[in-house]
């Protein structure tokens, strides 16, 4: 399976990346004294991948990184870089390639220390003689100091270093950085394309795949979870009951508490396994025996680890709430479509009776105010407002219409 197969509905982006990978290979051959081919202007040292949530920015960047390291013998016959089977592709996709570094963050931001280390790494020559690739999968989470450190690396690139930055939109990246990157904008994939992928790749029944693809609203990962995870479907059903449960103040407060408790439970479930494993690995790294005195320097490392774990728990809660808010937005958009008599399929087609009930109980103006209430809750969470207070304010506003 080619590395490009995971990019659903992104034909234009795939064509550009394949052309750039060919040009990059021609550049490597020319540097080794081989015959150069292709257009060198198609390749550049920094790329910025943007698009709506779930469209596949990180997937596209990883596929491009694999294509740059592809060693398929078919390339000599004019094959497309990114075969998915060679050692180069396989190690990139598995995260073990020596010349590809992917920067992730479990917390709320990427600090300047991490970015300075990457800039130093970017100055070195790739060990495999091809390209040194640094993939930052959340460039919008860079602190101001980290972004300034990244700017130095992008401004003064090593001849064989490629930066791949991923962000929701071009506005989420400093102008000085984005002006030095080639921009690729991914679009929301069609529900039909997502459903087809779920059927082919995950063995989902066509009817269930169609419902999951519509409910995912263009987010491929979300659609896959809804198709294969019963717990994800149950939580979505709970969220979509909220518009029917906010008839009184008690229902509003109960619904808000339930949403926040679910987000907290998700964070705690992750902490039970991941936090304990990380702490044990840290103790092992310092050679700390059970019940013995902590070795010198370990206390500071434990404190730093606990800080990262707390930040990750906060991010997990926010992400769980954001998924729920996205489902609510989709519900009220469908309500609005029914109120205006718009044709076509609804994102929540499986909830049509509930949608019709809510649509018939109010006017379009009420639905618009409810959509604004959900968006206001999302903005409040981004500003670190207490989650329960933000969600309670939203549910009360949903009742008022």
NUBAFI-526618 format. One record per residue: x, y, z of N, C-alpha, C in turn. Coordinates in steps of 0.02 Angstrom, whole numbers, plus 50000, padded with zeros to 5 digits. Atoms other than C-alpha are relative to their C-alpha. Example, Ala and Ser with C-alpha at 12.3 -4.5 7.8 and 13.67 -1.06 7.14 Angstrom:
! residues 2
   n.x   n.y   n.z  ca.x  ca.y  ca.z   c.x   c.y   c.z
 50045 49941 50000 50615 49775 50390 50045 50060 50000
 49958 49941 49997 50684 49947 50357 49961 50055 50037
END
This chain:
! residues 401
   n.x   n.y   n.z  ca.x  ca.y  ca.z   c.x   c.y   c.z
 50042 49940 50000 50000 50000 50000 50044 50062 50000
 49961 49938 50006 50071 50170 49949 49988 50045 50061
 50007 49954 49944 50103 50301 50082 49946 50053 49986
 50049 49949 50018 49983 50414 49987 49928 49976 50008
 50068 50027 49996 49834 50299 50010 49961 50025 50060
 50034 49975 49940 49796 50371 50182 49974 50071 49993
 50024 49931 50012 49764 50544 50109 49935 49996 49961
 50067 50008 50030 49578 50539 50076 49976 50066 49972
 50028 49940 50032 49509 50665 49952 50048 50058 49993
 49950 49946 50004 49672 50763 49937 50043 49992 49937
 49964 50016 50062 49719 50727 49755 50049 50057 49980
 49958 49944 50020 49788 50902 49722 50063 50004 50043
 49942 49999 49955 49901 50898 49875 50047 49942 49985
 49958 50058 50015 49962 50723 49833 50042 50012 49937
 49963 49987 50062 50011 50778 49657 50059 50047 50013
 49946 49953 49985 50113 50924 49725 50056 49967 50039
 49949 50032 49959 50202 50818 49854 50039 49947 49961
 49965 50050 50041 50241 50679 49731 50050 50034 49953
 49955 49964 50044 50315 50806 49610 50060 50026 50039
 49945 49975 49959 50419 50882 49751 50048 49943 50019
 49958 50056 49982 50481 50710 49804 50043 49978 49941
 49960 50016 50060 50536 50673 49626 50057 50050 49991
 49949 49948 50007 50628 50839 49618 50054 49993 50054
 49951 50010 49946 50710 50803 49786 50047 49942 49984
 49958 50057 50018 50771 50635 49725 50049 50019 49945
 49956 49977 50054 50841 50716 49567 50056 50042 50028
 49949 49959 49969 50933 50840 49677 50053 49958 50034
 49952 50044 49967 51012 50700 49779 50044 49965 49948
 49961 50034 50053 51065 50608 49620 50051 50048 49969
 49954 49951 50029 51141 50767 49550 50059 50013 50047
 49947 49989 49951 51240 50792 49710 50049 49942 50003
 49956 50058 49999 51310 50616 49694 50032 49988 49932
 49970 50009 50066 51360 50641 49515 49956 49962 49952
 50045 50036 50044 51208 50553 49444 49966 50048 49952
 50035 49959 50050 51096 50615 49305 49941 50034 50034
 50054 49962 49970 50981 50752 49367 49940 50000 49954
 50062 49997 50039 50800 50754 49313 49948 50036 50041
 50054 49967 49964 50645 50852 49358 50013 50073 50009
 49997 49928 49989 50614 51030 49410 50018 50013 50073
 49977 49988 49931 50715 51081 49564 49956 50050 50037
 50041 49949 49967 50597 51227 49599 49938 49970 50034
 50057 50033 49969 50462 51101 49648 50014 49982 50073
 49980 50019 49932 50559 51062 49807 50024 50061 50038
 49976 49945 49958 50591 51181 49951 50016 49972 50069
 49975 50024 49936 50663 51170 50126 49949 50003 50056
 50049 49992 49947 50506 51216 50226 49930 49998 49971
 50069 50008 50023 50324 51166 50207 49953 50012 50058
 50051 49988 49949 50168 51219 50301 49935 49966 49977
 50061 50037 50015 50020 51098 50300 49944 50027 50044
 50057 49975 49962 49853 51173 50352 49936 49967 49975
 50064 50028 50020 49673 51118 50346 49955 49991 50060
 50047 50010 49945 49518 51082 50451 50019 49940 50041
 49983 50057 49956 49528 50960 50598 49983 49934 49966
 50012 50067 50027 49547 50781 50540 50011 49993 49926
 49991 50004 50073 49585 50824 50358 50063 49961 49982
 49941 50041 50012 49755 50740 50374 50065 50038 49990
 49937 49962 50008 49891 50873 50390 50060 49958 50020
 49943 50040 49977 50006 50760 50492 50009 49939 49956
 49996 50058 50045 49965 50611 50381 50035 50019 49935
 49968 49977 50061 50015 50712 50227 50074 50014 50011
 49930 49985 49986 50176 50773 50307 50040 49936 50010
 49965 50063 49989 50223 50597 50362 50009 49962 49934
 49994 50032 50065 50187 50528 50189 50055 50032 49958
 49948 49965 50037 50298 50662 50113 50069 49983 50027
 49936 50019 49970 50437 50621 50236 50020 49930 49977
 49985 50067 50024 50424 50438 50185 50021 50001 49927
 49983 49996 50071 50429 50484 50000 50071 50027 49991
 49933 49973 50005 50587 50585 50029 50054 49948 50016
 49953 50052 49980 50670 50432 50107 49990 49935 49962
 50017 50062 50035 50597 50305 49986 50060 49973 49961
 49945 50033 50035 50722 50179 49917 49975 49945 49953
 50029 50052 50043 50607 50077 49805 50039 49993 49935
 49966 50009 50064 50694 49999 49654 49959 50024 49941
 50043 49975 50054 50544 50055 49550 50015 50072 49982
 49983 49930 50015 50609 50233 49561 50045 50005 49939
 49955 50000 50058 50741 50188 49432 49961 49994 49935
 50042 50010 50059 50599 50145 49313 49946 50054 49994
 50049 49945 50003 50503 50307 49344 49943 49993 50049
 50053 50009 49950 50401 50247 49492 49991 50061 50044
 50017 49944 49957 50319 50366 49615 50032 49990 50069
 49972 50006 49933 50416 50399 49777 49945 49991 50052
 50050 50013 49949 50324 50333 49929 49965 49934 49989
 50030 50066 50016 50297 50149 49888 49964 49970 50060
 50030 50028 49940 50256 50105 50069 50029 49934 50022
 49975 50067 49985 50354 49942 50065 50075 49998 50013
 49928 50002 49992 50539 49986 50058 50020 50017 50072
 49975 49988 49932 50649 50006 50212 49991 50074 50019
 50007 49929 49986 50645 50197 50197 49929 50017 50020
 50071 49985 49984 50455 50208 50193 49979 49968 50065
 50022 50038 49941 50431 50075 50325 50025 50032 50064
 49972 49971 49938 50548 50154 50453 49971 50069 50015
 50031 49935 49987 50474 50327 50428 49931 49992 50029
 50069 50009 49977 50296 50267 50451 49998 49969 50070
 49998 50030 49933 50346 50166 50605 50032 50045 50052
 49970 49953 49954 50437 50314 50680 50070 49984 50021
 49933 50021 49980 50609 50233 50683 50055 50022 49952
 49948 49979 50047 50700 50318 50539 50047 50050 50034
 49949 49959 49965 50863 50398 50598 49999 50072 49977
 49997 49932 50027 50843 50551 50487 49932 50036 50000
 50066 49968 49996 50659 50590 50524 49981 50007 50073
 50019 49985 49930 50612 50673 50687 49930 50032 50001
 50067 49972 49993 50428 50700 50728 49992 50029 50070
 50008 49965 49936 50392 50827 50864 49926 50000 50018
 50068 50002 49973 50235 50792 50964 50000 50034 50068
 50006 49974 49932 50170 50871 51122 49937 49973 50032
 50058 50022 49963 50057 50794 51251 49970 50057 50040
 50023 49943 49960 50043 50961 51339 49967 50053 49958
 50036 49945 50033 49972 51129 51291 50046 50040 49955
 49955 49959 50041 50129 51200 51210 50066 49963 49990
 49932 50025 50013 50301 51163 51137 50048 50054 50022
 49956 49950 49970 50439 51250 51234 50062 50015 49959
 49942 49977 50037 50593 51342 51175 50058 49952 50006
 49945 50047 49992 50712 51211 51244 49997 49945 49948
 50009 50052 50050 50641 51075 51133 50016 50025 49930
 49990 49973 50067 50645 51188 50981 50073 50016 49987
 49929 49987 50009 50825 51241 51008 50039 49936 49985
 49968 50064 50014 50877 51059 51013 49987 49979 49928
 50016 50018 50068 50788 51032 50848 50038 50041 49949
 49963 49956 50046 50871 51181 50765 50073 49977 49996
 49932 50027 50001 51041 51111 50817 50003 49936 49959
 50003 50063 50038 50991 50941 50747 49994 50014 49925
 50012 49984 50071 50934 51022 50584 50064 50022 49965
 49938 49976 50030 51109 51091 50556 50046 49943 49980
 49956 50057 50015 51184 50916 50545 49979 49967 49935
 50012 50034 50063 51199 50813 50387 49963 49934 50014
 50035 50063 49988 51080 50664 50370 50046 49940 49998
 49956 50058 49995 51158 50499 50418 49994 49954 49939
 50011 50043 50057 51081 50408 50271 50017 50031 49933
 49979 49968 50061 51141 50533 50143 49943 50027 49957
 50056 49973 50039 50965 50585 50086 49978 50067 50030
 50027 49938 49971 50866 50710 50188 49991 49992 50075
 50016 49996 49929 50853 50760 50370 49932 50036 50004
 50068 49973 49999 50666 50788 50400 49978 50011 50072
 50027 49985 49933 50591 50874 50552 49927 50019 49991
 50073 49992 50006 50402 50860 50567 49973 50026 50066
 50031 49970 49940 50317 50976 50692 49925 49995 49991
 50070 50015 50014 50140 50910 50705 49951 50047 50034
 50044 49951 49968 50071 51055 50808 50036 50067 50004
 49962 49938 50002 50160 51212 50752 49963 50058 50033
 50040 49947 49968 50017 51317 50822 50008 49998 50076
 49990 50005 49927 50066 51258 50998 50069 50026 50022
 49935 49973 49982 50239 51337 50992 49992 50062 50043
 49999 49938 49962 50271 51466 51126 50034 50054 49958
 49969 49946 50038 50331 51637 51067 50075 49990 49994
 49927 50011 50002 50510 51596 51114 50018 49941 49955
 49987 50059 50043 50499 51425 51029 49991 50018 49926
 50011 49980 50069 50429 51504 50871 50059 50041 49974
 49942 49961 50020 50574 51627 50867 50061 49956 49988
 49945 50047 50010 50697 51483 50886 49991 49962 49935
 50015 50034 50063 50611 51391 50743 50016 50045 49940
 49988 49953 50055 50624 51547 50635 50074 49999 49980
 49929 50002 50016 50814 51539 50647 50016 49938 49958
 49988 50061 50037 50812 51359 50586 49973 50003 49929
 50031 49995 50066 50696 51399 50441 50037 50052 49957
 49964 49947 50036 50794 51556 50394 50067 49976 49973
 49933 50023 50018 50961 51467 50387 50001 49924 49994
 50007 50072 50005 50922 51292 50326 50064 49966 49977
 49947 50042 50026 51049 51155 50301 49979 49976 49930
 50018 50019 50069 51058 51101 50118 49958 49937 49995
 50037 50063 50003 50984 50930 50159 49949 49994 50056
 50050 50001 49947 50858 50979 50294 49934 50026 49974
 50067 49980 50020 50671 50990 50266 49957 50006 50063
 50046 49988 49945 50550 51066 50392 49928 49989 49975
 50070 50012 50016 50369 51004 50388 49959 50023 50061
 50039 49971 49945 50252 51110 50496 49926 49988 49987
 50072 50013 50006 50069 51067 50529 49963 50046 50049
 50040 49954 49958 49939 51190 50595 49930 50003 49971
 50069 49996 50026 49751 51216 50582 49991 50051 49944
 50007 49949 50052 49769 51375 50479 50065 50040 49995
 49939 49961 50010 49903 51490 50410 50005 50056 50051
 49999 49947 49950 49853 51623 50537 50027 49977 50067
 49975 50026 49937 49909 51508 50678 50076 49997 50003
 49927 50001 50004 50091 51525 50624 50026 50071 49991
 49971 49933 50006 50202 51679 50640 50009 50019 49926
 49991 49978 50070 50204 51782 50478 50071 49990 49975
 49930 50007 50021 50394 51776 50476 50017 49927 49984
 49988 50071 50014 50388 51585 50478 49962 49978 49938
 50039 50023 50057 50246 51557 50355 50023 50030 49935
 49976 49969 50061 50324 51677 50231 50059 49962 49971
 49943 50039 50023 50471 51557 50219 49982 49928 49985
 50024 50068 50012 50364 51402 50195 49957 49998 49936
 50047 50011 50054 50273 51330 50046 49935 49973 50031
 50064 50015 49968 50089 51321 50094 49962 49947 49962
 50045 50051 50028 49981 51167 50064 49937 49999 50043
 50063 49998 49964 49798 51181 50111 49960 49938 49984
 50041 50060 50009 49704 51018 50137 49927 50019 50007
 50071 49986 49997 49517 51018 50111 49964 49946 50039
 50041 50050 49966 49378 50929 50203 49981 49945 49951
 50016 50054 50047 49360 50758 50121 49924 49987 49998
 50071 50015 50008 49190 50708 50053 49982 49939 50042
 50022 50057 49958 49088 50589 50161 50003 49935 49961
 49997 50061 50040 49080 50465 50017 50071 49971 49999
 49930 50023 50001 49271 50456 50009 50019 49970 50068
 49984 50025 49933 49284 50432 50198 49966 49933 50011
 50037 50063 49992 49150 50296 50197 50034 49944 49960
 49966 50050 50041 49239 50205 50056 50064 49976 50033
 49939 50019 49965 49402 50209 50154 49985 49954 50059
 50018 50041 49942 49316 50137 50309 49981 49930 49979
 50019 50066 50025 49244 49995 50207 50061 49961 49977
 49942 50034 50028 49406 49955 50117 50053 49983 50052
 49943 50007 49956 49529 49978 50258 49983 49971 50068
 50018 50022 49933 49434 49940 50416 49946 49945 50000
 50050 50053 50004 49306 49814 50353 49932 50018 50030
 50064 49978 49971 49158 49919 50413 49945 49988 49949
 50058 50009 50044 48987 49879 50343 49983 50066 49966
 50013 49938 50037 48937 50005 50208 49951 50047 50034
 50050 49957 49968 48784 50069 50302 50030 50035 50062
 49968 49972 49941 48882 50094 50464 50055 50050 49981
 49947 49955 50023 49026 50173 50368 49971 50066 49977
 50032 49939 50023 48908 50299 50288 49979 50044 50058
 50022 49962 49941 48834 50350 50456 50061 50031 50036
 49940 49975 49965 49008 50366 50535 50033 50056 49961
 49968 49949 50041 49076 50466 50388 49961 50065 50003
 50040 49939 49995 48931 50589 50395 50009 50032 50069
 49995 49973 49931 48943 50606 50585 50070 50028 50013
 49933 49975 49991 49131 50632 50573 50011 50069 49972
 49999 49932 50028 49098 50792 50473 50068 50018 49971
 49936 49988 50033 49259 50774 50374 50061 49982 50040
 49944 50020 49958 49368 50719 50520 50009 49924 49993
 49991 50071 50016 49439 50552 50462 50010 49958 50063
 49987 50037 49939 49503 50497 50633 49936 49993 50041
 50064 50002 49963 49337 50541 50714 49952 49950 49968
 50044 50046 50035 49242 50445 50581 50021 49927 50014
 49976 50068 49986 49352 50292 50609 49982 49978 50070
 50018 50017 49931 49325 50297 50797 49926 49984 50006
 50072 50012 49997 49137 50309 50774 49981 49934 49966
 50016 50061 50037 49141 50163 50653 50021 49937 50038
 49973 50061 49970 49244 50043 50759 49996 49998 50076
 49998 49995 49927 49226 50102 50940 49930 50011 50027
 50067 49995 49972 49063 50069 51029 49996 50054 50053
 50000 49948 49949 49112 50183 51172 49995 50069 49970
 50004 49935 50034 49138 50329 51052 49929 50013 49975
 50070 49991 50024 48965 50300 50978 49954 50015 50059
 50042 49988 49941 48888 50294 51152 50008 50071 50026
 49989 49932 49975 48968 50458 51203 49970 50052 49953
 50032 49954 50047 48911 50543 51044 49925 50001 50011
 50072 50003 49989 48734 50482 51077 49980 50039 50063
 50013 49962 49939 48743 50556 51253 50002 50075 49987
 49994 49928 50015 48800 50724 51186 49940 50024 49960
 50055 49979 50043 48663 50729 51055 49932 49997 50035
 50062 49997 49960 48532 50702 51190 49993 50067 50037
 50001 49937 49962 48579 50868 51269 49947 50049 49975
 50051 49953 50023 48467 50976 51155 49929 49981 50022
 50066 50022 49978 48320 50871 51215 49993 50001 50076
 50000 50005 49927 48368 50879 51400 50006 50067 50035
 49988 49934 49969 48387 51067 51428 49934 50038 50006
 50065 49967 49994 48202 51102 51453 49993 50039 50065
 50003 49965 49936 48232 51158 51633 50072 50009 50025
 49933 49984 49975 48377 51225 51736 50035 49939 50028
 49969 50061 49973 48406 51059 51823 50030 49957 49945
 49974 50038 50056 48425 50972 51656 50062 50031 49971
 49940 49965 50026 48549 51105 51599 50061 49984 50042
 49943 50011 49956 48660 51084 51751 50022 49927 50000
 49983 50071 50001 48650 50894 51746 50038 49982 49936
 49967 50014 50064 48699 50890 51562 50071 50027 50001
 49933 49970 49996 48847 51007 51594 50045 49957 50044
 49960 50041 49955 48907 50902 51740 50020 49935 49967
 49986 50063 50033 48896 50744 51637 50056 50008 49947
 49948 49988 50050 49001 50818 51496 50068 50008 50032
 49936 49987 49966 49137 50880 51614 50026 49937 50034
 49979 50063 49968 49139 50715 51710 50028 49951 49950
 49975 50045 50053 49163 50618 51548 50070 50021 49979
 49933 49976 50019 49310 50728 51499 50051 49984 50054
 49954 50015 49945 49387 50706 51671 50016 49926 50003
 49989 50072 49999 49363 50517 51663 50048 49979 49945
 49953 50015 50055 49454 50512 51495 50071 50015 50021
 49933 49981 49979 49602 50605 51567 50026 49954 50054
 49979 50045 49947 49607 50494 51721 50016 49930 49974
 49987 50066 50029 49597 50335 51617 50068 49999 49966
 49935 49995 50032 49747 50393 51516 50055 50002 50052
 49949 49992 49949 49841 50440 51674 50014 49934 50036
 49991 50062 49964 49814 50270 51755 50053 49956 49968
 49953 50043 50036 49916 50183 51621 50064 50037 49980
 49942 49966 50028 50030 50310 51539 50041 50034 50054
 49962 49966 49948 50077 50412 51693 50040 49950 50042
 49966 50050 49958 50119 50257 51795 50060 49970 49962
 49944 50028 50039 50226 50186 51653 50057 50049 49994
 49947 49949 50006 50320 50350 51630 50038 50008 50065
 49967 49992 49935 50355 50365 51816 50046 49940 50013
 49960 50060 49989 50418 50185 51824 50062 50001 49955
 49943 49995 50046 50529 50213 51671 50052 50051 50025
 49954 49949 49973 50602 50369 51752 50039 49972 50059
 49966 50029 49942 50641 50276 51913 50053 49949 49977
 49952 50049 50026 50724 50138 51813 50061 50034 49969
 49945 49963 50032 50828 50265 51716 50049 50027 50052
 49957 49975 49947 50895 50335 51881 50026 49944 50046
 49977 50056 49959 50921 50162 51955 49972 50001 50070
 50031 49995 49934 50801 50195 52099 49966 49935 50018
 50031 50062 49976 50756 50037 52196 49937 50016 50040
 50062 49991 49964 50584 50016 52274 50014 50009 50075
 49992 49987 49929 50580 50093 52448 50066 50031 50020
 49935 49971 49984 50756 50163 52436 49998 50076 49990
 49995 49928 50006 50812 50343 52442 50010 50019 49926
 49995 49979 50070 50793 50437 52277 50071 50024 49984
 49932 49978 50019 50960 50461 52185 50001 50076 49987
 49992 49928 50011 51029 50637 52162 49974 50019 49930
 50026 49975 50063 50940 50734 52027 49933 49972 49981
 50063 50031 50019 50789 50621 52021 49939 50042 50021
 50058 49961 49975 50675 50736 52123 49980 50053 49949
 50015 49950 50050 50690 50874 51993 49970 49970 49938
 50027 50034 50060 50658 50752 51850 49928 49978 50012
 50069 50021 49983 50503 50684 51939 49953 50060 49999
 50041 49940 49999 50438 50860 51966 49984 50024 49929
 50010 49980 50069 50462 50902 51782 49952 49952 49964
 50045 50050 50029 50375 50739 51731 49929 50012 50023
 50068 49988 49974 50227 50776 51845 49969 50062 49968
 50025 49939 50033 50213 50949 51766 49975 49984 49930
 50022 50020 50067 50205 50872 51592 49937 49958 50002
 50059 50042 49994 50078 50744 51649 49938 50040 50016
 50057 49957 49984 49967 50877 51724 49978 50039 49938
 50017 49964 50062 49976 50977 51562 49965 49954 49950
 50032 50048 50046 49931 50821 51462 49929 49985 50022
 50067 50013 49975 49781 50787 51575 49953 50058 49982
 50040 49941 50019 49719 50966 51544 49984 49998 49926
 50012 50002 50072 49740 50945 51357 49949 49945 49983
 50047 50054 50014 49647 50778 51360 49929 50021 50016
 50067 49976 49982 49500 50857 51451 49974 50049 49947
 50022 49952 50051 49495 51000 51326 49981 49966 49935
 50014 50033 50063 49503 50884 51177 49934 49961 50003
 50063 50037 49993 49361 50776 51244 49941 50048 49997
 50054 49951 50003 49254 50930 51272 49993 50030 49930
 50004 49973 50068 49298 50998 51100 49965 49952 49952
 50035 50049 50041 49240 50836 51020 49924 50004 50013
 50070 49994 49982 49075 50851 51114 49969 50064 49971
 50026 49936 50027 49055 51034 51063 49994 49996 49924
 50005 50010 50072 49090 50985 50882 49938 49961 49981
 50062 50038 50013 48950 50857 50890 49938 50043 50009
 50057 49955 49989 48832 50988 50961 49992 50050 49943
 50003 49953 50056 48877 51112 50824 49970 49965 49938
 50027 50037 50056 48842 50979 50694 49925 49988 50007
 50071 50011 49988 48673 50943 50774 49960 50063 49984
 50038 49938 50011 48617 51125 50772 50006 50025 49928
 49997 49984 50071 48682 51150 50594 49948 49960 49961
 50051 50041 50032 48570 51006 50542 49930 50027 50015
 50065 49969 49983 48425 51086 50637 49987 50060 49956
 50006 49940 50042 48456 51248 50543 49984 49981 49928
 50014 50022 50068 48458 51154 50378 49928 49979 49992
 50071 50020 50004 48288 51078 50416 49954 50060 50004
 50043 49941 49993 48216 51245 50468 49998 50042 49937
 49998 49963 50064 48272 51323 50303 49979 49957 49941
 50021 50044 50054 48214 51173 50203 50055 49981 49951
 49944 50017 50043 48387 51136 50134 49998 49926 49984
 49998 50070 50020 48407 50975 50037 50066 49968 50017
 49938 50036 49989 48543 50845 50046 50001 49963 50066
 49993 50040 49940 48603 50728 50181 50022 50043 50059
 49981 49966 49938 48623 50784 50361 50060 49964 50031
 49943 50031 49967 48779 50755 50462 49977 49948 50051
 50028 50045 49949 48673 50671 50596 49936 49967 49973
 50057 50031 50033 48559 50576 50479 49966 49948 50045
 50028 50051 49955 48537 50439 50610 49960 50031 50057
 50037 49965 49947 48464 50571 50728 49944 50043 49972
 50049 49957 50034 48335 50640 50607 49937 50012 50043
 50059 49985 49958 48183 50617 50725 50014 50054 50053
 49983 49950 49950 48271 50717 50862 50011 50068 49968
 49989 49937 50036 48325 50849 50736 49934 50032 49981
 50065 49973 50020 48148 50869 50672 49961 50026 50060
 50034 49978 49939 48083 50883 50850 50026 50068 50022
 49971 49937 49979 48203 51023 50894 49986 50055 49949
 50013 49951 50053 48179 51110 50726 49929 50026 50003
 50069 49979 49996 47991 51113 50750 49981 50039 50062
 50015 49968 49936 48002 51182 50926 50024 50072 50004
 49975 49931 49998 48084 51348 50880 50012 50026 49931
 49985 49967 50064 48136 51468 50744 50075 49997 49986
 49930 50000 50020 48298 51483 50648 50041 50048 50044
 49963 49953 49957 48345 51633 50756 50022 49967 50065
 49981 50036 49939 48343 51522 50910 50059 49953 49988
 49945 50046 50016 48455 51395 50825 50066 50037 49991
 49939 49961 50009 48580 51529 50775 50028 50022 50067
 49976 49980 49934 48589 51590 50954 50031 49939 50037
 49972 50059 49968 48619 51411 51012 50068 49982 49971
 49934 50011 50031 48760 51389 50887 50051 50048 50028
 49954 49951 49971 48837 51549 50952 50018 49982 50072
 49985 50020 49931 48823 51482 51130 50053 49945 50002
 49950 50054 50003 48922 51326 51082 50068 50029 49982
 49937 49968 50020 49054 51432 50996 50030 50041 50057
 49976 49961 49943 49064 51546 51148 50031 49955 50053
 49972 50048 49952 49094 51394 51259 50069 49978 49978
 49934 50020 50026 49237 51340 51146 50051 50055 50012
 49953 49945 49989 49315 51513 51157 50017 50007 50074
 49987 49996 49928 49297 51513 51346 50050 49947 50022
 49953 50053 49982 49387 51347 51360 50070 50016 49976
 49934 49979 50026 49528 51415 51251 50032 50053 50045
 49974 49947 49956 49544 51559 51376 50008 49974 50072
 49989 50032 49935 49561 51434 51521 49946 50015 50052
 50057 49995 49954 49390 51468 51596 49987 49931 50030
 50015 50064 49968 49341 51333 51720 49950 49961 49956
 50042 50037 50047 49265 51194 51611 49927 49994 50023
 50069 50009 49977 49111 51166 51720 49961 50065 49992
 50035 49936 50006 49068 51352 51724 49985 50015 49926
 50010 49985 50071 49092 51368 51535 49944 49956 49971
 50051 50046 50029 48985 51215 51495 49932 50015 50031
 50065 49981 49970 48849 51265 51620 49971 50061 49967
 50024 49940 50034 48838 51437 51539 49973 49982 49931
 50023 50021 50066 48820 51351 51370 49932 49965 50004
 50063 50037 49997 48682 51231 51422 49941 50045 50019
 50053 49952 49983 48583 51371 51504 49981 50042 49939
 50014 49962 50061 48600 51472 51343 49963 49958 49948
 50036 50044 50046 48541 51321 51243 49926 49996 50018
 50070 50002 49978 48384 51316 51349 49964 50065 49982
 50031 49935 50014 48352 51502 51326 49988 50009 49925
 50006 49992 50073 48378 51492 51137 50012 50071 49980
END
